[in-house]
Amino acid sequence: MRKIAIAVALALPLSALAQGAADAAKPPLKERAANTAKKVTQKVVPKRVIKKMEEAKPISEESDVVLTPEDLAVSKRVLTGTIKCELGASVAIEASQKKEGFFVLTHGSTKYFMHPVNSRTGAIRLEDPKAEAMWLQLGNKSMLMSQKQGLRLADECQATEQAMMAEDMKKNPPKSLFEGADSDTKK
């Protein structure tokens, strides 16, 4: 028991010496605070600045996508020009000068290089795989969606043809799916 007490008595001063040596190796508190402040104040580019820089870059009209004859047929039905959307937004769609069947879609200051994708529903669908964006054109409206964020970027967009179809749908509403098919047999 006495040997343990002696060992502890000898170890305490040695641990105190080791602690003192560690403290002596550290710079004073003010210097440590200044060094920490320097590390924190390294240049960090805000996300909004990065976004503006990315938007200012011209889009690349290079794509590995090869359009099928069905995709080219869909591209002939895409409405082009400036299309007004809800909340005062607008979308401009132009056919690409470099690649047949491709389109340049501009929303605000962001440009997308889109190609048609054949859909089973008959809806016209344009996609930009690099930006992960999709333009969906229906008979009465269109919308721009971000697949990456899962959001609609522009909604209720209507070209003149789509506005006329929307008015016609209000006057002559389509038959509900729950009403059933018309019967050809007369009693």
N, C-alpha and C positions, 0 to 999 in steps of 0.2 A: 504494500500500500504506500509505503514511504517512497519507493522507487517511482511510483506513478506521480506522486506529488512533486518530486524533484524534476521529473520529465516535463510536467506541465509548467512548473516555474521557469524552466529553461526555455520552453517553447514560446511563452508569452512575449518575452522581450524580442525574440527573433521575429515573431509575427508583427510586432510593432515596428521593428526595423524595416521589414519588407513593405509594410503599409507606408511608412515614411518615404521609402525609396520610390514607390509608385506615385505618391503625391509630388515628390520633387521632380519626377519626369513630366508631369502635367504642367502646361503653362498656366499662368494666373487666370482667375475667373474672367476678368475683362477681356483677355486675349481670346479665350475660348468662345465668349459671346460674340466677339467681332468675327472670328472665323466661321461661326455658325451663321451669322448674318450674311457673310459673303457667299456661303453655299446656297442660301435661300434666294439671294438676289441674282442668281444666274439668269441669263436671258431665257425667258419662256415666251414663246410666241402664242398669243391668244388664239383660240379656236376660230373666232370670227375672222381674224386676219388670214389664217390658213384657208378658210372657206373662200374668202374673196380672191385669194391668189389662185386657188384651184378653178374658180369660176371664170377668171380672166384668161386662163389658158385656152387656146383654140382646141376644138375637139379634133380627134383623129378620125379621119374618114377611112381608116384601114380596118378591115374586119375579115375574120376567117370564115364568116358565115357564107354558105353557098345557098342561094335561094332556089327552091323547087319551082316548077311551073305553076303549082297551086299558089305558092307564096307570091309569085309575080302577078297572078290574077287578082289576089287580094290587094296588092299595092295599087292597082288601077282604081280601086274603090275608095281609097283614102282621101278624105276631104283635106284640101290644102288651103293655105292663106291664114289670116289672123282670125282666131276663134275666140269670142268673148266667153268668159267664165263668171261664176258667182264671185261676189265680193270685189268686183272691179278688176279682177285678174284677167289675163289673156294668154293665149298660147299661139305661137306662129309655127306653122308646119310648111316646109318647103321640100320638094323632091331634091335629092342629092344630085349635084352636077357630075360627080365622079363615078357613082355606082348606081346602076339601074335597079329600081325597086327599093332603094334605101331612102330615108328621110332625115332631115335635120329639124328637130323640134326645139324651139326656144321657149323657155318659161322664165320670165324675169331675166336675170343675167346668166342663167344656166342653159347650156345647150346639150342636147342628146343626139346621138347618131343611132337611129332606130331602123329596124328591119321588120317586115311583116311576118307574122306567125299564123299559120293556118289553124283555125279553131273549129271544133265540131258544132258550136252553137250558131255559127254564121256571123258572130261579132268580129269586127276588124280589130286586130290586136297588133300593136307595134312594140318591140322590145329593144332596150339598150342593155346588153348583158354586162358591159363594163360598169356602167353607172347604176345598174340594177333598178331600172325604171321601166314602166310599162304605160302605154297609151291605149286605152280601150275606147273604141268608137262604136256606139250603138246607134239605132235608128233615130232616137230622139235626144240623145246627149252623149257627151264624151267625158273622160276623166283621165288625169295623169296620176299615176301611183308610184310610190317608192317602195320597191320590194324589200329593200334593205331596212327601211325604217317601219314598214308596215303602215304607211299613211297615204292619204290622198293629198297630193300636192295641189291639184286643181280639180274642181268638181263642177258639175252642171255647166259644162262648156257646150255651147251650141252654135254651129254654123247655120247659115240661113236655111238650108235644107232640113236640118235637124229641128229648128224652131218651127218650121211649117208642119213637120210630122208630129211634133209635140202638141201643137194646136189641134191637128186632126184627131189625135188620140183623146184629147179632152172632149171634142164634139162627138166622136164615135168611139167610145172606150172599147178596147179589145175584150173578147169574151173571157170570163174567169176560168181558170183551170178546173174549178170545182163544179161548173155548170154542166160539164160533159160535152160530148160531141153532138153535132147536129144529126138528126135522124133523117135518112133519105126516104124512109117508108112513110107513106101517108095513109091515114085510116079512112 
